[in-house]
């Protein structure tokens, strides 16, 4: 093997080593970027879970308020405040002729 062939192999190996080193650096940068993105997404997810719990708590509170407003006691109190009187005896009208229109 001559000196030139040996020199070419060394140059070729040097360029291969540099390429591998560059590839390793690029892959490390991509790995760091991916880990950073995942950690940011984890913090965002935790924030959204907290907001969801707040919304669930508010929803329960609103459901309790709705049930209180729909209750009979509240409705009778509001009816008295508005000046409405309680209904006494109901009398229905019995129609004699049930036909609405005749031909």
Long-range contacts (C-beta under 8 A, 24 or more apart in sequence): none
